[in-house]
Amino acid sequence: MARHLITSAIPYINGIKHLGNLVGSQLPADLYARYQRARGHEVLFLCATDEHGTPAELAAAKAGKPIADYCAEMHEVQAKIAEGFRLSFDHFGRSSSTENHELTQHFAGALERQGLIREVLEKQVYSNADGRFLPDRYIEGTCPNCGYDKARGDQCENCTKQLDPTDLLNPRSAISGSKDLEVRETKHLYLRQSALRSDLDKWIDSKSDWPVLTTSIAKKWLHDGDGLQDRGITRDLDWGIPVKKGDADWPGMEGKVFYVWFDAPIEYIACAKEWVAAGKGGDWERWWRIDKGADDVRYTQFMGKDNVPFHTLSFPATILGSAEPWKLVDHLKSFNYLNYDGGQFSTSQGRGVFMDQALEILPADYWRWWLLSNCPESSDSEFTWELFQQGVNKDLADVLGNFVSRVTKFCRSKFGEAVPESGPYEPEDHALINELAVKVADYERYLDTMEVRKSAQELRAIWVAGNEYLQRVAPWSTFKEDPGKAAVQIRLALNLIVLYAALSAPFIPDASAQIMRDMQLDALEWPTDLNDFLDQLKAGHAFDVPDVLFSKISDEDRANWQQRFAGGRS
């Protein structure tokens, strides 16, 4: 039994996320976590809400609520939606937690003791209209790299280039819209990332199994231009983790907080402490501290490509720079963007289908299947309503749902609602089992290596094999001349339904659970020996003929949804 620590990029608190956010981190992470649990491994799957920084302050101000109240409310909303999509987090934490406050201040102190923190008197934008400094996302303007006119003061959403607020052209306050801005001096702490460039380079070189997307982004940030730069880790904000070095005050840093991109990744660790505090686990350090047993943990992160620089460089710089025995990520699975109907999903612009809206339309499994089977691994992918309709109807309804329906209904009509008495499997049945054994092995290999689209394709091929078997042996015809042989074929087909429930559970957990209830089985085990697995339903085992497992999406529904979501979310 292996031990798997799994984290997905923690979502900002500033509103409900769209389907592009979901498929770029949380959903494939859940697929991997469910699969590893099904194989009998010990899994700790963590996520949280990212609650500090300007996005939180701006969203709270827009909602007219105190920021602490807003964050608490939105955490509950996001947790409920995550549950709706069946994201199987062991704990869904909060970066504003006491645990994250303590750990962030601890890391700052450790880095300072290693000589990796320096104080910098820098120039920042000050808004006369707002009477305050405007760090990060409090400033909007034109990106000097690509010309995008809605770039933020920390990063351009369009080209992903990391920015400083003073880099923006034609800047304006994101609070008031005022252009009455000036540059003033203020003192901040910087993490000396540049001093760790060689260590980070060697560490990244050691990750030969990382996706090309991950390593190419990391290497570009390390070596392009002047290479990896020192990065500010404090901000002039009210909301956040107060700047301290461990338990001690930091002279000259009064009234300042840590930059959200310093404290947010530390929440991955703090979330494990929250998991213990919530009574869900007994020892968080065995997952995160090498000196406490984490040396045998396999740590995998999932995220969109815009988050790669911080997770391959800044967060590892924090861990390595502390000179403490913390667990570093072993595999970082990154994804490109899922675009929406000819454009981009965008939380800030309200474009696309958002997670709560999706669940209002259809159950989670419809979305889970389509998003995972079309996830943007090697390149950006595109969500259109036509493609979504096609994927649901052809894969879920026509292949999987149709198989379950045909087999159970035929059995009921000819043998009753129980597995029929029959003889042993015949050569053509064993030929199918042998074929499936190869496909299941391929499916497992793709899931082990986190090749999401290939694993979905292989799962569909396993479903198709059952349908092809039915067409080939035609039990409805066989029954007319040899009912006993037809009973053998139906017994195998009923066992195939159980196999499909087990193999499909990481992708479509609700449908899998429904199949198991209909087949009157409690335990869902992974098929380690296919011959034994496909012979587990014995004669007389009762089952229920299920209702429609997956309903088809009509042309009318597709057209209505396409029109409803054409203008974005208000």
N, C-alpha and C positions, 0 to 999 in steps of 0.2 A: 504493500500500500504506500503510495507516494503522498506527499503533502503539497498542496497547491494553494498559494496565496494569489488572489486575483483581484485587481482593481480596475475600474473603468474611470475615465476622466470625470471629475466631479463637476456637475452642471452649476452654472451661475444661478443664483436665487432670483434673478430679475425676470420672472415670468415663466410661463409654461413652455417647454422645449418643443421643437418641431421634429418631424420624422427623420430629417437629416442628422440631427443631434443623436437621436436614438440609435440609428444604424451605425453611427460613427464611433460608438464606444460601448454603451450600456448593453445593447442587444447582443452583439457578438460575444461580449464578455459573459453574459448570462448563458448563451449557448455552450461556451467552453466550460463554465462552472457546472452546469447541469450534466454535461457529458462526463466530466471527471468524477462527479458524485456517483453517476450511474455505473461507472467502472469500479466503484468501491474505494475510491481515494478520499483522503481527508481534504476538505476544501474550506477556505475562508475567503468569502467573496464580499468585498467592501466597496461602498460608495458613500457619498455625502453631498450636501449642498454647499456650494462655495458662497459664503455670505458676506465677505468683506469687499472693500474697494468701492469705487465710484458707481459700478452698475447697481449695487444694492442701494446706495444713497439716492441715486437718481430715480430708481424705480419706486422707492418708498415715498419720495417727494411727489412723484407723479400720482401715486395712489392716495396721497394726503394722509399718510399714517406714520407714526413713529417707526424708525427703522428697525428697532428690535421686534416690535409687534409685526411689522411687515415680514421680516425674515422668518419668524416663528410660524406665521400663517402660510407662507409660501413653502416652507419645508413640509408642512402637513399636506399641502396640495400636491407637491412633487412626489412625496412618499406614496400617496394614494394612487396617483397615476402610474407610478412604477409597479405597484401591486396589481393594478389593472392590466398591465402588459406582462404580468407574471415574471417580473425581474426578481430573481431569487437571492437577493442580497442577504447575507448573514447579519449585516447591520447597515442601516442607512443613516449616517451621522450628520454632524453639522460642524463646519469649520469655525463657528463662533463658540464652540464648546470650551469648557474649562480645561479639558484635556489638551486641546490644541493650543490654547493660550500658554499653558505650561511648557509644552514641547517646543513651541516656536521660540519662546524666550530662552529655553535651554539650548537650542541649536545656535541661537545668536551668541550666547555666552561662550559656547564651545568654539565657534568660529573666531570670535574675538581673541580667545586665548591662543589660537593657532596663528595669530597675526594676519587673518584673512579678511578683517573688516577695517575699512579706513573711512575717516570722516571727510566729507567733501563739501566745500562751500560752492554751491552751484546756482545757476540762474534758472528761475522758473517763472512761468506765466502767472501774473496776478490780475484778477478782474476787479477793476474799480467799481463796476456796477454791483458785483456780488460781494465785494469786500473780503476776498479770500484768494488764496492760491488755487490754481486750477490744475491739479495733476491728472495724468492719465485720461480717463474717459470724460472728464469734465470739459475737455476741449475737443472740438470737431473742426475739421478743415480739409484741405486738399492734400492728398498724399504726394510727396515730392518724387516718389518712385514710379507710380503708375497713373497719377492724375485723378484718382477716385476722389470725388468731392465730399464724401461722407466718412472719411477716415477718422479714426479715433486717435487720442493722444498717446496710446501705448502700442497700437498695432493697426495696420490697414486690413480691414476685413476682406478687401478685394484681392490684394496680392500677397497677404500674410507677412509683409515686411514689418519687423519690430521697429517702433518709432519712439522718439521722445517728443513731448508736447511742443517743444520749441522747433521741431522739424517741420511741422505742418505749415502749409501755405494758406493764406487767408483764414487764419484761425478765428474761432468764435466760441463763446461760452456755451457749453451744453446745458447750463442751468437757465440762463436768461436770454441766450442768443446774442448777447452784447459783444461788439468787437472793440469795446473800450478796454483793451488789454495792454499790459506793460510787463516788462521783465524785471524781476526783483531777485535779490540774493536770499538764499535760505540754506541751512546746513542739513545734510543727510548722510546716512550710512551707506557705504557701497560694499558689496561682496566682491572680493578680488578673484573673480572667475579666471582672469587671464593667468594668474599664478598656477592654476590647475589645468591649463590647456594640455600639457603633455600627458598628465595622468588620465584626463578624459579621452584623449586621442587613443591611448593604449587600451583603455577599457572598451571603447567602441570597437576598435579593431578586433578585440577578443570575441565579439558577438557575431560570429560568421553566419548564424542562422536567422539574423534579423531580416525583415523585409527590406528590399532595396530602397523603398520610399523612406523608411526610417533612417537608415544609415546615410543616404544621400543628403537629407535635410540636415542631419547632425554635422556631417562633414562640411557642408556648405557654410554653416554658421561658425564652425571652428576655423576655417581657412580662408574664406573669401574676404577680400578687402584687408582690413587690419586684423582679422581673426576675432576670436572670442573676446568680448569687451567686459570690463567690470560693470556691475549692474547695481543700481540703487535698490535698496531693500527697505526704505522707509518712505513715508508720505506725510504730507500736512493734511491730515483728515481727523475727524472726530471718531468715526466708527472704524474699529479694527482692534488689533492686539497691541496694547501699549508697548512701547520700546523699552525693554529691559534686557540685562544680561543675566539670564537665570532669574534669581530672586532679587538681584540688586538693581537699583536705578541706574540709568545711563545718563550721566551729566551732559547737559546740552541738548538732550533729546526729549525734554519734557513736552508733553502735548502732541507728540508725534506717534504714529502707529506703523507697524510693519506693512510693507507693500504686499498686496494680496497674492502676488505670484511668488512671494517667499513663504507665506504661511499656508497657502492652499495645498501644495503637495505634501506638506508635513501632516496635513489632516489625514492622509492615507494611514499614517502610523497612529495618529491620535484616535482615528475611528476604531482601531482595534482595542484601544483603551476604553473607549465608550462602549464597545461590544461587551467587554468584561463588566463595566460598571452597570450595564443594563441587565446583568445576570444571565447573559447568553453564552458566555465562555469563561474559562477559568484562568487562562494564562496568555496574555497578549505578547509577552516578550519572546516566547518560543517561536513566534512567527516573524519577529522583526529584529531580534538581537542574535548575532552569530554566537556570542558567548553564552546564550541561554537556549541553544538548540536549534536555531534557525538555519544552520549550515546545510540541512537536508531539505529545505523548503525551495520549491520552484516558484519564483515570483514572476507573474505575467501581467503586463499593463495593456489596456486597450484604449485607443484614442484616435481622434481625427488628426490629420496632418498639421493643422494649425497649432496643435498642442505639443508637437514633437520637440521643438527646440527647448522648451522649458523642462521636459521630462528626460531628454538625453543629455542636457548640459546643466541647466540651473539647479534642478533638484539633485542630480548626482553630485554636483559641486558642493552642495550643502552637506550631503552625506559623507563624501570623501573628505571634505575639508574639516569636518568635525573631529576626524581621527578617532572616532568611536566605532565599535563593531556592529554597525547597522547593516541590514540586508539591502543590497542593491538589486535592481530589477534584472532578471535573467533574460526575459524576452519581451520586446515592446512591439506589439501588433498595431500598426497604424493604418488608417484608411483615408482614401481620397474623399471627395465631396459627392453627396447625392444631390443632384439638381432637381428642380421642380418645374416640369412642364415648360421647358424652354428658357428658364431663368434659374435663379438661385433661391433655395430656402433661406430665410433671414428672420431671426427673432426680432431684430431691431426694426425691420421694415414690415413685419407681420405678413410675410409672403410664404404661402404653402400651407400644408395641413399640419396642425399642431396635435400633440399627443392626446389631449382631452377630446378634441374634435374627432380624431380617428376612432376612439373607443365609443363615441356616440353613434357612429355609423355602423361599425362592424366589430365583432369580438376580436380579442387580441390575436388569436392564431392566424387569422387572415393576414394581418399586418406582419406578424413575425415571419411567416413563411415567405411572403413576397420580398420583404426588406432583406432578409438574410440570403435568399436565393439570388438577389440582385445587388448585393452589397458592393460598394465601390472599392474593391481591393487593388487591382492593378491600374485602374484609371477611374476618373469620375464616371458615375452612372446617372441615369435619368429616370425620374418617376413621371410617368404619364398615366392618366386614368385608363387609357386603352391597354397599356401593358399590365397594369394592376388587374384589370378585369380578366385579361387573358391568362395571367398566372394563376389567379384564384380558380377560375372555371376549369382550365385544362389540367392543372396539377392537383388541386385539393378536391374539387368536385368530381371531375371525370375519371381521375386515376385512383386516388386513395378512397374517397367517399363512395365511388361507384363499386369498387371491389368489395368493401365491407357490406354494402347494401345487397349486391347480387348474391354473395355467398350466404348470408344469414337468411335472406328471404327464400332462396331456393331450398336451403336446408329445412326451413319451417314448412314449406309446401310439400316436401317429399318425405322428410324423416321426423319432423317435429322440432321443437326448440331445445334440442339437446344434441350432443355429438353422437352420430349414429354408430352402431356396432359395425365393425369392418375388419378386414384382414390387414396384413402388413402392407407397408408402402411398396409399390412396384418400381421397376427400373426407371420409368419416365418420371416418377415422383422423386426418386433419388437423384436423377439428373438435375432437377430443379434445385434440390437442396445443395448439391455441389456447386451449381452456378451461383446460388445465393451466398454460399460460404466465401467465394472469391469477392463478391460485391461487398459483403459486410466487412471483410478485411480491408478493402480499399476505403470504405466509408470511415472506419476507425482510424486509418492512417491519415486521412484528410482532416479529421477532427483533431487528432493528436498534434498535427502540424498547423492547425488553425487556418486551413484553406477553406474558407467558409463556403464560397460558391461551389467549389468542387464537391464538398461534402453534401450540399443540397442537391446537386445533380446526381450524385451517387445514390442518395436516399430515394430520389424520384425513380431512378432506374430500378431500385429494389421493388418499389411499388409496381412499376410497369411489368416487371418479371412475373408477378402474381397474376396480373390481368392477362398477360400472354399465355401463361399456363392454363388459365380457364378457357381461353379461346382454343388452345391446342387440344386439350383433353375433352372439352365440351361435356361436362357432367350431365347436362340436361338431355343430351342425346344418348350418352352412355346409359343413363337410368332406364331408358326404354327397353334395352336388351340385357343389361347387366347391372341391376341395382346395387349389388355388392361392390362392384368396382367403382361405381359412382359414389358410394359411401366412403370409400378410401380417399377419393379425390376431394370430397367435401371435408373430410376430417383434416386433411392436410391444409386445405384452404382456410378452415377455421383456426388452425394453429398459425397460419400465416398472418391472420388478423392480429393475433397476440404479438407476433414478431414485429409487425408494423407499429403497434402501440409502443413497444419497448424502444425500438430504434428511432421513432419519431418524437419521443418525449422531449429531447433537448430543443427541437424546433417548435413543436406545437403541443405544449404540455396539456392544455385543456382537452383537446381532441383525444390525446393519448389516454388521459384519465377517464374520459367518457367511454372509450372503447373498452377499457379494463372493467368499468362498472357493467357495461352491457355483456361482457364475456364472463361476468361474475367471478372475477379474480381480484384479490386484495394486493398481493405483492407484485411489483413490477421489477423483474430482474433483467440484467443485461445478458444477451445470448452468448455465452462463452463456448458452448458446444451446440452447434446448430442441429445436429441429429437428435440430441436429447430435447432441445428446446422445442423443436417442431413435432414432438411426440408427447407433449405434456398434457394436452387436453384428451382425456380418455373417454371412452364410450359412456354415455349417460350424463356427461357434464352439461349442465343447463346453461343457456344463454338467453338474452333478450334481443329481439330484433330492434336495432336502434332506429331512432328517427333520422332524418337527413343529417349526415355528419357535417356537410358543408353545403350551404345554399349558393346557387350561382348568382353572379351579379348581372342584372338585366341591363340592356342597353339604355333603358329609361333611367335607372338609378345612376348609371355611369354618367349620363349626360347631365343629370341634375347636380351631381356632386362636382362635376367639372365646372359647371356654371357657378355653383355656390362658392367655390374656392378660387375663382378666377381673380378676385380683387384683393386677396389677402385678408388678414385678420384685423379687426378694429381694436 
